[in-house]
Amino acid sequence: MKYATLLNRGKEKLKSAGIEEYENDAYMLLEYVTGKDRNFFILNAKEEASDIIFQNYEKLCEKRSKRIPLQYITGKAYFCGYEFYVDENVLIPRFDTENLVCQAEKYIKENSKVLDVCTGSGCIIISLYKNFNGKIKAKALDISEAALKVAKKNAQDLECSIDFIQSDVFENIPQNEKFDLIVSNPPYIKTEVIDTLMPEVKKFEPVLALDGLEDGLYFYRKISKEAVIYLNPKGRLVFEIGADQRESVTEILKENGYKNIECIKDLNGLDRVITGEHG
């Protein structure tokens, strides 16, 4: 079968499954199967694909048509210009979360001690470490042992020296340990909302990393309250937030004594990051 025909089959299958980015995904899956970029398929549209490529491509298109996320199929996601391994044990890194990294960088200096709470794939702390050429002291926490396994693999693949600890928020961090910056993209979706999310999210991404409990604010309260124990004076806490959570999280930070609170919008003009300074 010619590559052009194979691609069209893939596009039609994904389109009929209701996948919005069906054309891009069809290309991405064929790139993954063959190891070639899409320019090759454009220039060689009439070239015959081997039987093994045909069979493997059909299998992957079938998986994607069941709404399994593309990144879980290929094991690859891109964040801040770096390639990360991902599987069903971690959230897929989102472009919007790059705003969190950009804001966090404003409060980091050489040798700053940085802690990432709810690290998941490790994409935030690893990106910060790489962007500062390894000249920060980095630590990351997650309650999920399976997620930490993914984060450790990513750190190793990207040659980062980061201390990963299994911990329910700060549970396994000594109270005498201090940080200059604490970052977190915690679970912040209301429990009742999860069933309304797109199938790729609600069926395949880990609920543990999505569910912010009844009002979506549980982890903001817990982290904000406990972080004051671990932040140096003038240290910063930086959160990613949902677009409708600015007022609620600002109030939580104020209640816990944070000052100089700022909210930063993403490129779509939505509230995305909140930061507060420890007194």
C-alpha positions as CSV (number, residue, x, y, z in Angstrom):
1,M,0.0,0.0,0.0
2,K,1.3,3.5,-0.9
3,Y,2.1,5.9,1.9
4,A,-0.5,8.3,0.6
5,T,-3.2,5.7,0.8
6,L,-2.1,4.5,4.2
7,L,-2.2,8.0,5.6
8,N,-5.7,8.6,4.2
9,R,-6.9,5.4,5.8
10,G,-5.4,6.6,9.1
11,K,-7.0,10.1,8.8
12,E,-10.4,8.7,8.0
13,K,-10.3,6.2,10.9
14,L,-9.3,8.9,13.4
15,K,-11.8,11.4,12.0
16,S,-14.6,8.9,12.3
17,A,-13.6,8.3,16.0
18,G,-14.2,12.0,16.6
19,I,-10.6,13.0,17.1
20,E,-10.3,16.7,16.4
21,E,-6.6,16.6,15.5
22,Y,-7.0,13.5,13.3
23,E,-4.8,14.7,10.4
24,N,-1.9,15.6,12.7
25,D,-2.2,12.4,14.7
26,A,-2.3,10.2,11.6
27,Y,1.0,11.8,10.5
28,M,2.5,11.5,14.0
29,L,1.7,7.8,14.2
30,L,3.2,7.1,10.8
31,E,6.3,9.0,11.8
32,Y,6.5,6.9,15.0
33,V,6.2,3.6,13.1
34,T,8.7,4.5,10.4
35,G,11.1,6.8,12.1
36,K,10.7,9.3,9.2
37,D,9.3,12.9,9.3
38,R,6.2,14.0,7.4
39,N,8.2,15.7,4.7
40,F,9.3,12.2,3.6
41,F,5.7,11.1,3.2
42,I,4.8,14.2,1.2
43,L,7.8,13.8,-1.1
44,N,7.3,10.0,-1.4
45,A,3.6,9.7,-1.3
46,K,3.5,7.1,-4.0
47,E,6.2,4.9,-2.4
48,E,5.0,1.5,-1.2
49,A,4.9,0.9,2.6
50,S,6.1,-2.5,3.8
51,D,3.6,-5.0,5.2
52,I,5.1,-4.6,8.7
53,I,4.7,-0.8,8.5
54,F,1.1,-1.3,7.3
55,Q,0.3,-3.7,10.1
56,N,1.9,-1.7,12.9
57,Y,0.3,1.5,11.7
58,E,-3.2,0.0,11.5
59,K,-2.7,-1.3,15.1
60,L,-1.7,2.1,16.4
61,C,-4.6,3.9,14.6
62,E,-6.9,1.4,16.2
63,K,-5.6,2.3,19.6
64,R,-5.9,6.0,18.9
65,S,-9.4,5.6,17.6
66,K,-10.3,4.2,21.1
67,R,-9.2,7.7,22.4
68,I,-6.0,6.5,24.0
69,P,-3.8,9.6,24.0
70,L,-1.3,9.9,21.2
71,Q,1.5,10.5,23.8
72,Y,0.7,7.3,25.7
73,I,0.9,5.4,22.4
74,T,4.2,6.8,21.4
75,G,5.6,7.2,24.9
76,K,6.7,10.8,24.0
77,A,5.6,14.3,25.0
78,Y,7.3,17.6,24.5
79,F,7.6,20.3,27.1
80,C,9.8,23.4,27.2
81,G,11.7,22.1,24.2
82,Y,12.6,18.8,25.8
83,E,11.4,15.3,25.0
84,F,9.8,13.4,28.0
85,Y,8.8,9.8,28.3
86,V,5.2,9.4,29.5
87,D,2.8,6.6,30.3
88,E,-0.6,6.1,31.9
89,N,0.9,6.7,35.4
90,V,1.5,10.5,34.7
91,L,-0.3,13.4,33.3
92,I,0.7,14.4,29.8
93,P,2.6,17.7,30.0
94,R,0.6,20.6,28.7
95,F,1.8,23.6,26.8
96,D,-0.1,25.8,29.4
97,T,2.2,24.5,32.2
98,E,5.2,26.1,30.5
99,N,3.8,29.3,31.9
100,L,4.6,27.9,35.4
101,V,8.2,27.2,34.4
102,C,8.6,30.7,32.9
103,Q,7.3,32.4,36.1
104,A,9.3,30.2,38.4
105,E,12.5,31.1,36.6
106,K,12.1,34.7,37.7
107,Y,12.7,33.8,41.3
108,I,15.6,31.4,40.8
109,K,19.3,32.2,41.1
110,E,22.4,30.0,40.9
111,N,22.4,27.5,43.7
112,S,18.7,28.2,44.6
113,K,17.0,25.3,46.4
114,V,13.9,24.3,44.4
115,L,11.2,21.8,45.3
116,D,8.5,20.5,42.9
117,V,5.4,19.1,44.7
118,C,3.2,16.7,42.7
119,T,6.0,16.3,40.2
120,G,4.3,13.6,37.9
121,S,6.5,13.1,34.9
122,G,9.1,15.5,36.4
123,C,8.7,17.9,33.4
124,I,8.6,21.1,35.6
125,I,11.6,20.4,37.8
126,I,13.6,18.9,35.0
127,S,13.0,21.9,32.7
128,L,14.0,24.3,35.5
129,Y,17.2,22.2,36.1
130,K,18.1,22.1,32.4
131,N,17.3,25.8,31.8
132,F,19.7,26.7,34.7
133,N,22.4,24.3,33.4
134,G,22.1,22.2,36.5
135,K,23.1,25.1,38.8
136,I,20.2,24.7,41.1
137,K,19.6,22.2,44.0
138,A,16.5,20.3,42.9
139,K,14.1,18.0,44.7
140,A,10.7,16.7,43.7
141,L,7.9,14.8,45.4
142,D,5.0,12.7,44.4
143,I,2.7,10.3,46.2
144,S,2.8,7.8,43.3
145,E,5.7,5.4,43.2
146,A,4.8,4.7,39.5
147,A,4.9,8.4,38.6
148,L,8.3,8.7,40.3
149,K,9.6,5.9,38.2
150,V,8.7,7.9,35.1
151,A,10.2,11.1,36.5
152,K,13.5,9.3,37.4
153,K,13.7,7.9,33.9
154,N,13.2,11.3,32.4
155,A,15.9,12.8,34.7
156,Q,18.3,10.1,33.7
157,D,17.6,10.5,30.0
158,L,18.0,14.2,30.2
159,E,21.1,14.0,32.5
160,C,19.7,15.8,35.5
161,S,20.7,15.3,39.1
162,I,17.4,15.6,41.0
163,D,16.4,14.0,44.3
164,F,13.0,12.3,43.9
165,I,11.1,11.4,47.0
166,Q,7.8,9.5,47.5
167,S,5.7,11.7,49.7
168,D,2.2,12.8,50.4
169,V,2.9,16.5,49.9
170,F,5.5,17.3,52.6
171,E,5.1,14.2,54.7
172,N,8.6,12.8,54.1
173,I,10.5,16.2,54.1
174,P,12.3,17.1,57.4
175,Q,10.9,20.3,58.8
176,N,14.3,21.8,59.1
177,E,14.9,21.7,55.3
178,K,14.3,25.0,53.6
179,F,13.8,26.0,50.0
180,D,14.0,29.2,48.0
181,L,11.2,28.2,45.7
182,I,8.4,25.7,45.8
183,V,6.5,25.0,42.6
184,S,3.4,22.8,42.1
185,N,0.9,21.9,39.5
186,P,-1.4,20.0,41.8
187,P,-4.7,18.2,41.1
188,Y,-7.2,21.0,40.8
189,I,-10.3,19.7,39.0
190,K,-13.5,19.3,40.9
191,T,-14.4,15.6,41.4
192,E,-17.8,16.2,39.8
193,V,-16.3,17.7,36.7
194,I,-14.0,14.8,35.8
195,D,-16.7,12.8,34.1
196,T,-17.3,15.8,31.8
197,L,-13.7,15.9,30.5
198,M,-12.7,14.6,27.0
199,P,-12.3,10.8,26.8
200,E,-8.5,11.0,26.5
201,V,-8.4,12.6,29.9
202,K,-11.1,11.0,32.0
203,K,-10.5,7.4,30.7
204,F,-6.8,7.3,30.5
205,E,-5.0,9.9,32.5
206,P,-4.5,9.1,36.2
207,V,-7.4,10.4,38.3
208,L,-5.0,10.8,41.2
209,A,-3.3,13.6,39.3
210,L,-6.5,15.3,38.3
211,D,-8.9,15.2,41.3
212,G,-8.7,18.2,43.5
213,L,-11.6,16.8,45.5
214,E,-15.0,18.5,46.1
215,D,-14.2,22.1,45.2
216,G,-10.8,21.5,43.5
217,L,-9.0,23.5,46.1
218,Y,-7.9,20.8,48.6
219,F,-4.2,20.7,47.5
220,Y,-3.9,24.5,47.3
221,R,-5.0,24.7,51.0
222,K,-2.7,21.9,52.1
223,I,0.4,23.0,50.2
224,S,0.0,26.7,51.0
225,K,-0.4,26.0,54.7
226,E,2.5,23.6,55.0
227,A,4.9,25.3,52.6
228,V,5.5,28.2,55.0
229,I,7.4,25.7,57.2
230,Y,9.8,24.9,54.3
231,L,10.3,28.2,52.6
232,N,13.2,30.5,53.4
233,P,12.2,34.1,54.2
234,K,11.3,35.9,51.0
235,G,10.9,32.4,49.4
236,R,8.3,31.9,46.7
237,L,5.4,29.5,46.2
238,V,4.3,29.2,42.6
239,F,1.1,27.3,41.6
240,E,-0.6,26.5,38.3
241,I,-4.3,27.1,38.7
242,G,-7.5,26.5,36.8
243,A,-8.8,29.5,34.8
244,D,-11.6,30.1,37.4
245,Q,-9.6,29.7,40.5
246,R,-7.7,33.1,40.8
247,E,-9.9,34.6,43.6
248,S,-10.1,31.4,45.6
249,V,-6.3,30.6,45.5
250,T,-5.4,34.2,46.1
251,E,-7.6,34.1,49.3
252,I,-5.9,30.9,50.4
253,L,-2.5,32.4,50.0
254,K,-3.5,35.6,52.0
255,E,-5.0,33.4,54.8
256,N,-1.6,31.7,55.1
257,G,0.4,34.9,55.3
258,Y,1.8,35.2,51.7
259,K,2.6,38.6,50.4
260,N,3.2,40.2,47.0
261,I,0.7,37.8,45.4
262,E,0.7,37.9,41.6
263,C,-1.5,36.2,39.0
264,I,-0.2,35.6,35.5
265,K,-2.3,34.9,32.5
266,D,-1.4,32.4,29.7
267,L,-1.3,33.2,26.0
268,N,-5.0,32.7,25.7
269,G,-5.6,35.4,28.3
270,L,-6.7,33.0,31.0
271,D,-5.5,33.0,34.6
272,R,-2.9,30.3,34.8
273,V,-0.2,30.9,37.5
274,I,-0.3,32.4,41.0
275,T,2.7,33.2,43.1
276,G,3.1,34.4,46.6
277,E,6.1,35.4,48.8
278,H,6.7,33.9,52.2
279,G,7.1,36.7,54.8
